[in-house]
């Protein structure tokens, strides 16, 4: 039995007709003590079957340790959306519910190696020359979360210094507790800066740049 209904598969196939470059969905999983690992693997394989431009690879988080380290995977289930190169786009937890659209959008952008970010936003993040790690905490029933996830992933695609994670809160409660996540979407930048809510593009980029400048100043002083 497939996870995706026929009508959803047909809609995704139509959108995938506009893909231009190859995309790899790299899935990290294991059968024991991983909630939604099997469903996440099946989801990546079903999506890959909808276009010749998409392939899926599956690795065991514990046994394929070199691959886990290569992609800096520290929790599962995980999906890396990789194109011509690894753009730092990650999904931790199953991208179901509203987050399914985030995954499809990431595949679309990675395939085309382009985003619809404004020239102003691209110019701002083009100044980033130090690592920026964005984590977006979500729940699968949150209608506002996909816009935050997609925005973070677009920034990662546009900058080699930015990595972006979707983190499904229910599957990683220890991180929810660690970072004091009280509402979603919760956007955390370099583990020190953050905000709640789905901000418009310009405000989101400004928050990232504020975190970047603060981090840069702190490191330059040390």
N, C-alpha and C positions, 0 to 999 in steps of 0.2 A: 504494500500500500504506500503510495507516494504522500509526501508531506504537502506538496503544492497542488491545489485544485486545478482542474483543467483550464478554467478561465484565467487563473493567475499565470499559469504556464504560457498561455497564448499571449497575454499582455506583455510578459517579459520577453518572449521571443520577438515580438514586434519592436520593442525598444532595442533589443540586442542587434537588430538588423543595422543599426547605426554605429556599431562598434567598428573601430578601424585597426587597432593593434591587439596583439595577444595579451590575455590576462591569465594569471595563475592564481588559483585559490589554494593557499597552503594551509592545511588544517592540522592542528596539533591536538591529540586526543589520547585517551587510554580508557580501557573498559572498566577498570576498577576504581571506585570512589570518585567518579566524575559525573555530576548531574548534568544531563543534556549533552554529554559527549557524543553519544550515538546519534542523537537527533541532529546535532550540528554537522557531523560528518555526512549524514544522509542529505542534509540541506545543501551543502557545498557540491556534492555529487549531482544532485538533481539540477541545480543551477548550471553547472558545467555542461550538462547534457542538452541545454537549451540553445547553445551556440557553438559552432566550430572554433570560435575565437577564444573560448574559455576552456581551461583544463584545471583539474584538481589533483592535488598531491596530499597524501595523508602520512603523518609521522606520529610515532609514539613519543609522547612528551618525555617519558622516563628513559626509554631504550635508545631513542635517537637523540642523545644528549647533544651531540655536535650541532645538529640542525636547530635544536631549541636554543642553543647559545648563539648560533649564527643570526637567528631572527630575534634574539633577546626576548624569548617567550618565558615568562615566569609563572604563568597560571593557565589553566585550561577549563573549558574548551577555548581554543583560539583560532582565528582565521586571519591570515595575512593576505591582503589584496595586492598582488605584485604584477607589474607590467614589464616594460623595458628594463626597469630596475626596481629595487625595493624602495618605495616612497615613504615608508614608515607608517602605513595605514594598517591599523589593527582592530579586530573585534574580539573582545574577551567576553565570553558568554554567548549564548545562541542569539543571533540577530533575527528574532521572531517578532510577531506583533507589528507595531509601528516601525520597528527597527529594520524590518525586511527592506523597506524602501531605502534606508541608509546604505545597506549593502549593495543594492542594485545601482544606486547613484555612484557609489565608490567604484564599482566595476566600470560603469560608463565613463567616468572621468579618467580613470587610469588607462583605459583602452585608448582614449583620444589624447592622452597626455596633455590635457587642458582643462581649465575650469572657467566658470563664468564670473569669477571675481573681477571687481572693477580694477581699472588701471591704477587708481589711487591706492587700493589695498595691496596690489602686487608690488607697487613701488615701496610701500612701507615695509612689508615683510622681506623685501629684497635686501634690506639693510641688516637683517639678522645674520650674525656670524658666529653665534654660540648655540649650543643645543637647547632646544625648547621642547619640553614634553608636555603634551596636553592630554588630560584624562577627562572624558565626559561620562559621568555617572548617569545611568538611565534606568527606567523600568519599561517593560514591553507594552504597558498600557498607557504610557505617557504620550499624548499627541504632539507635545511641544519639543520632545527630546530629539527626534530625527533632524530637525533643522540645526540644532547645536552640534550634533555628531557630524553631519554633512559639512558644516562650516569648518570644523576642526580638521576634517580629512582633506578638504580643499586647500587649506593652508599647508598641510603636510605635503601635498602634491606639488605645490608651488615653491616650497623651500626645502632644500636638502638638509637644513638644520632643524626642521620641525618634525616630530613624530606625534602621532595622534591615536589614542585608544578610545574605543567605546567600551565601557565597563558596565555590564548588566548587574545592577545592585543586588538583586535577590540571590545571585549565584556567588557573590563575593562579599558576604556580610562583614568579614574581618576588615575589609578595606573601607566599607561604609562607616564602621566604628572608628577606624584609624583616622579618617579624614573628616569625621563629624558630618556626614552627609545627612541633612535633614529634609531636603526636598530635591526634586529633579526637574530639569537637567541641572546637574552640578558640574561646573567646569573648573578643573584644577590645573594650574600651570606651574610646572617645576615643583610641585608639592607644597609650594608656599603661598601662591597667589590663586585667587579664584573668585567665582561669582555664581549666582544661581539665576536660572531663567534663560530663555532663548533670546539672545540679543540680536539686533540687526547687524548686518555685516560690518559696518563702520565701527560700531561700538565694540563688537567682538574683537576686531583687529586692534583697536585701541587698547583693550585689556591685555592682549598678548604683547603688544609693544611696551606697555607699562611694566609688565613682568620682566620682559627682556632687558629693559633699561635698568631696572632695579637689580636684577641678577648680575648684569655686566658691571655696574658700579660697585657692587659688593665684592665681586671677584677682583676688580682692578685695585681695590683698596687693600686686599689681603696679600 
